[in-house]
Amino acid sequence: MKLSPEQEKAAYTESKRALVIAGGGSGKTRTMIARIKHLIETCNVSPYEILCLTFTRKAAGEIKDRLQKVIGGASKRITAGTIHSVALNYLQRFGELIGLKPGKITVYGSLEEEFLLKEVAKELGYHNGKTWRGVKKGEVMAAFYVFYTTGSINLEHDKANYLMAAFFARCKENNALTYGTILTEFKRLIPKISKFMGLRHVLSDECQDQDPLQWQILNDICQLCNASLFAVGDPRQSIYSFRGADPEYLVRNKHLFDIYNLKDNYRSSANIVEAANNLIGHNGGELGEPMQAIRQDWVNVVSFPDMDSQTIINFIKRMKHVIDFENTAILARNHWLLEKLSRLLTESNIKHEYIGKKTAMTRSEPFRRFHAFLKLIVNPFDNFSFLLIKDYLGITQTEYSDIRMLSCVEFQSRFETWKAVHVNETYTWQKWFKSSENGDMATVIDWMKDVEFGFGTSDIFEFVYGWMLDHYDGTIEQYLSWLAVWDISDEVKEESEGLMLMTCHAAKGLEFSTVIAIGLNEGIFPDKRDIASNNLTDSRRLAYVCFTRAKDQLILTSRPLKKNDDLFIENPVSRFIIEAIG
């Protein structure tokens, strides 16, 4: 594998704590693969001793595929995945060490979490079914945010902490986790299993987007397993501060790392590299050096004003013989711009894929109620999933109260209690649950086709069948574990069928021949909140990520200007265009 001198220096380092600052298009994946190959073939490290953490499942899949070509079958013995997927796998195997029932853990999404939180709050008198009482919703959300991103308790809000503790107690009763507690519980588990993990080398991609809790987990694994850390990232591309990402961690702790810089950009034309450098230079003080273009072909970065959705459609029609639509992405800060554009593209019979539709569906109430049935098959202790489906089982509120009482007496879950009461009855639902006990996913899904859900299910079945086609011998447990860490990047196909529409966040880690950035206006990108707070650092980083997705051509567009009654322009052309190309 041919490497540049700077890639080679990073890949072959003997440092126990290496930080590789990898600019856009600098070959970071190649460097990570070379690092793993070097460890196995030169340093005689067993593949089982290597853990590779990526920001998306798609990135993990790419690394595995490329490793397969380089080192063959040994690639299958490396643990690679997102930190959440790796953590959940360990919890499913060893969760009993921290009070969970391994192999039967349910993971609640945001809808289930919100629903159950309100149920607990109502029981404690903090919610009346419509509004919060005695505690502010903002305080409750802040308590969860702090816990999920740092693993710590916010001591400023006693009532919120009490409610949060009661909520997590209910989750434990249901043998369930939230997406956030996958990591808090994994952190508790690590000291109990570190001697069995057998890890010697940890590689972490996109480390600039890790929150404090994720850094704690990385450091705990390395310390307890005596493993080296090879962290790869770029603070200039940190775009998830709203999730708790802490790019300043690298600045504060740079003295703890041996730092390597990958400056050469192999992806983009020289003009695109120059525009991106100009833009991010306005942030000042970013860790890392400016990119250097390896490609010296010079394609002008162009800007078009007064481009509303219909004008963009007209522009695309004119450019269809010039631009390769199957390698072109239209990127925006917000979904509202993309939704309208997608509708107009459909009306114009222009092939495209709008990345985000499936993710929105996975967060919908129908999707969650549908999957509550599957979760009960895997985890019969999940009282909350039973609550979600009780209406479909024809259970009245009085009957449900009786089931709750009897389940306490019999020390059973409510689902188990219901099944025991109706054990001799032969009707659709009883047959369905009986047939599902063998865990055969195909049989279960076929039974579900006969269920009257009361809402449209065609898109949901298409989603499930899509997974089954890729995992023909997969189990319900495997499907639910996969779904638990679903990410918008999972929607992106290797080969698109036309234009790709997605947000700048969803485009992270991808590249396209042509990028058309839309909605570059003040108040949109950057948005009003960032302008009001006079803090444009994160927005500028997001624009930098957007611009550096382009390989050959970058087209920047802004929407028509609006004037108020005083003839003052409310949404001028974004400063990011001016900063990038003048």
C-alpha positions, 0 to 999 in steps of 0.5 A: 500500500503506497503512502505519502511521507506524512501518511507513512509517519502516522501509520507506522508510529510507535506512540501509545497516544497518537493524534492524527489531524486529517484534513478533508480528502487527506486519505485518513481511511487509507492511513487507518487501514495501513496502520491496522495492516502494519500492526498485524503483519509487522508488529504481530498483533492479533486481529482480535486485539484491535478495536476500530471505532468509527462515527458511522456504520457506513464508515465501519463497513468501508474500512472492513471492505478495504481491509478485506482486500489488503489483509484478507480473512484476518479483517473479519476478526477485527472489531469495528463499528460505531461506539454505540454498536460496539457498546451494545454488543458488549452489553448484550453479552455481559450485561448481567454483570451490571444487572441487565438480562443479556441477550434480551435488552431493548433499546428505546428510541426518542419517541419511546423515551419521551412517552415513558418519561411522561408516564413516569412524570405523571405517576410522580405528579410532575405531569398532568397529561398536558403540561409539566408541573413542579419542574420545568421541561427545560430542567428535565431535558438539561439533566438528561443531556448532561448525563448522556454526554458526560455521565455525570449528574447535574446537581442543580436540579433535584426534582429533575434528577429524581425524575430521571432516576425514576425513569431509569429505574423503570427502564431497568425494570423493563430490561431496557436502555435508551440510546444515551444509556448504551454508553453510560452503562457500557462505561460501568461495564468496562472495569468488570470485563476489561481483562476479558476484552483483550485489546491492545490497540484502539483506533478512533475515527472522527474523534473531534465529534466525541463528547466527554463521556465518549472520551472517558470510555476511550481512555478507560479502555486504553488504561484498563487494557493497557492499549494504545490509542490512535485517534484520527480527526479534524477539529475544523470539521467538528459539527455536532456540538449540539449533541455534546461534541467537545472538539476543544478536548483536543486543544486542551489535551494536545500535550497528551498526544504525539500529533501528526498532520495530514495536510495534503488534499487528494480529493478536491481541485485546487480552487475548492481547496483554496475556497475551503481554506479561506472560509475556515481561516476566519475561525482562527485558532483551529488545531491543524494546518491549512490543506494543500491541494495535490490536484492542480486542475483549476475549476472555478468555484461559482456563486449564483444569487436569487436561486429559489427552489424552482430556479434551481430546478430550471438550472438542473434541467439546463445542466443535465448534459454537463453534470453527472447527476449520479455523482452530484449532491445538493446540500442544505443546512435544513430539511425544509429546503430539501423537502420542497426541492424533492417534491419539485424534482419528482414533478419534473421527473428528475431522478433523485434520492432524498436522504432523510426520509427513512430516518424520519420514518424510524422516528415516527409513532407508527414505526415505533408501535409496529416494532414494539411487537418485535421487541416483546418477542426478544424481551418479554420483560419490556412493560413499556412495549406491551403498553404501546400495543395493548390497544391492538390486543383488545385490552381495556383500561380495566383489564390492563389495571388487573394485568398490572396488579397480577404481574406484581403478585406473580413477579412477572412482566405484564406481557407474560401475565397476559399470555398466561391468562390467555394461554388456551385461547386461539385467536390471531394475536395468541397464534402470532405470539406463539409462532414467533417464539421460535425467533424465525424472523420471516415467519414473524413478519409474515404473520404481521402482514395480516395485522390491522394496525390502523395506519399505513405499513407499506413503507415499514415493511419495505424497510424491514424487508430491505434488511432481511434481503441483506441478512437472509439468515438474520434473527429478530435480535440482530435486526433490533440491535442493528436498528437501535443504532440506526443513523442517517448515513445508513440511507446512503447507497453505494450507487445512487440513481440520480441526484442526491439530496441531503443535509450538510450533516448527513454528507459528512464523510462522503464525496461527490464530483459536484456539490451544489450548496443551496440556501446560503443566506444570512439567517439560513446558513448561518442561522439566526441564532448563531448570528444573534449570539455572534458565534459562527464557529460551528456554522462555519465548520459545517460550511467547511464540511459542505464545501470539502465534499466536492471533488471537481465542482462546487456551486454555491447558491443563495435564495432571493433577497427579502426586504422589510418595510424599511427596505432593509435586506433581511437575508443578504447573501451568506458571509460564507460565500464572501469569505470563501471566494470574495 
